[in-house]
Every structure is written in structure tokens, then in C-alpha cells.
């Protein structure tokens, strides 16, 4: 079996992968430290655009693919954003929608419980959390993007929630003080 260097693998991948998948591969190689940004920049012009879009903070290919899909719609995406009380989140979109991408480690009931707790803290802090899995990101990326866009729209329209929510909030505040 012949092995190639990570850099050679990226060159070969650039010949057959679509742009988002190539960015995901570069993100992973940069994060793992098996290539440097300047090495990738020197090898092949076809990698130039992918390198511009690469972000070594991406912890998975799912993050890379989702980040690009959302960013290409014109929304601001902050990868690995840190939120007080919640911790690091995969993507923060427009400062209000948290996008978490769940891989195989999120299948245990213990991990799911932690995820639900984090989501509740995020909601209590004024964020809208969304969770997607591998099948959704790979097979239904347009649905994922549409859900994020609508979550941002909904979040922004609820900034002036009206009398019912104000009364509910006052009651909630009153019960937590006692």
C-alpha cells in the first residue's frame, strides 16, 4: 500500500471534491496540524479559494460544511463561539442562533442529557439553539440552512414579544425572587 503525505492527499482531493467538502478536508488538516496554511497556499491554485474559506477552529467536517452553507447565504457565522454559561458552541449565527452539530459522540443518553441542559441554558440566556446530525447535514443541507434562516428571522421578530410575554416574564421573575 502506498501512502501519500497529507499535502499530497489535499492536492488529489482538490481534483474530485466539491468546494465545501474540500474546505472541510483543509479545515481538518489545519486543525490537526498535519499541514500549515502557507504549505497549502503554495501547492495548487485550485486550492486558493478553499484555503481562503478554511478555518482550523472547525472541530468536524460537519461544522465546515454547515458554516459554509450558512455563510454563503450572507449570514454572519462565528465558529467555536464561547457563550457564558453554555461554553463553546459549534456555530453562532448572527449573534443569536446557536447551531450544534451532533456526531457519533452524541448518541449516549448521558451526552444527550448534557446537550439538553446546555440548550436550556442557552434559551434562558436569550439564544435560539438548533441541533443537526450527520444525516441532516450531509443529505439535507438545504433543510438545515432553511431552518437556520427561519430561526434567525423568528429570533429577530420576537425581540418585541408583546404584553403576554412581558407579563409571563414578570411572573417568572417574581417566583424566582421568593
N, C-alpha and C positions, 0 to 999 in steps of 0.2 A: 504494500500500500504506500503510495506517495503522498506525503504531507506537504502543504504549502504554508507559507507564512500568513499571519492574519492580514497583512497588507495585500499580498497576492490574492487572498480569498476575497477581499473587498473589490479588487480590480475585476476579478472574474464575476462577482455578484453584480457589479455595475452593468454587465452586459445582458443580464436577464431579469433583474428585479425592477419593478416599478419604483418610482421616486420615493413614495412613503416607506416601502419595505427596505430600500437601500439606506434611507436615513436611519431607520430603526437598527440596521446592522452596524452602521457607523457609530450611532449613539452607544450601542453595547460595547463595541471595541474600544471606544474612548473611555467609557466608564470603567471598564476592566483594566485599562492601562496597557493593552496589548499593542496599541498604535498611538501615535501622537498626531495632533491636528496638523502640524507642519509636514509630517510624513505623507498624510493623505493628500494634502494640498499639492504636493509635488508630483504625484504619480500619473494622474489622468484627468484631462479636462472634464470628462463626463461626471466626475465626482465633485466638481466645483459647487454646483447648486446644492447637492446633497450635503456637502460639508458646511455650507452656509446655514442650512437648516438643522444641522446636528447639534445635539445638546447632551453633554456627558452626564448631566444630572438625571436623565431618564433612567429609571430603575428596571424598565422592561420594554420589550418591543411593543406591547400593548399601549404603554404610555406614549411612545414615539408616534405610533400610528394615529392615536386619538388626538394628541397635541397638534399634529399637522392638519388633520381633518377639521378641527375647530378653528385653528389659526387661519386656514385657507378661506374660511367664511368671514374673516375680518374681525373676529373676536380676540381680545387680549387674553393670552393664556400664560399663566405663571406655573412652571413645573416645580414640584417639590416645595410648595409654599408652606411656611410654618404659621400655624394658627394657634393662638393662645388657648389653652385648654383642650385642644384637639391634637396638636402635634403636626407633624409633616403630612401633607396630603399630596396625592399624585399630581393633580392639576387644580389650579384655582382659576376660574374663568370669570373675567370681568369683575373680579374682586368680590363676587357674591355666590357663585355656584362652585361647589366642590365636586370634582369628578374623581372617583376612586375606581381603579381597575383591578378586579379581583382575579388572580390566577389560582393555581392549584393549592396554595397555602391557605386559601380562604374557605376550604371545604369542611374544616372541622367545626364542630359546634362551639368549641371554645373560641376559635378565631371569629366565627360569626357573631358571638355574643360581644366580643370586643368591638367589632365593626358597628354593631347596633348601638353600643354605648357611645362610640365616637360620633356616629350620625346624630344621636340625640343631643349631645353637647354642641355639635355644630349648629343644629336647628335652634337650640336655646340661645346660641350666640348670634343668630341672625343670618346664618348661611343656609343655602339650599344644597344638601348633599345628594349626589346621584352615584349609583354603583352599576358597573357593567362588567360582564365576564368575557372570557376569551371568545366564545361563540358569537356574542353580540358584536364585539369589536371587529373580528375577522369576517364574519358573514353578514353583518347588518350594520355596517359603519354609518350608512346614511341615517338609519333609525337613531343611532347613538347621537349623531350630530344634531338631528332634529329635536331630540329630547333635551339636549343642552341648550339649544337656541330658545326653545319654549320655556325652559326653566329660567333663563336669564330674563326673558320677556315677563314671565309671571312674577319673578322676584322684584323687578323694577316697578310693575304696576301695583304691587301690594305695599309700596313704601308709604302710601296714604291709605291705610286699611279701613278707615271709617269708624263710625261710632261703636259698632258691635265689638270690634277687636279692641278698641280703647277701653271699653267697659270691662271686657274679659281680662285685659292686662291689669287694670286697676284691682280687680278682684283677686287675681293671681298674686299681685304684689302684696295685697292686704293679708292673704293667707300665709305667705312666706315670712311676714314680719311677726306673726303671732306665734 
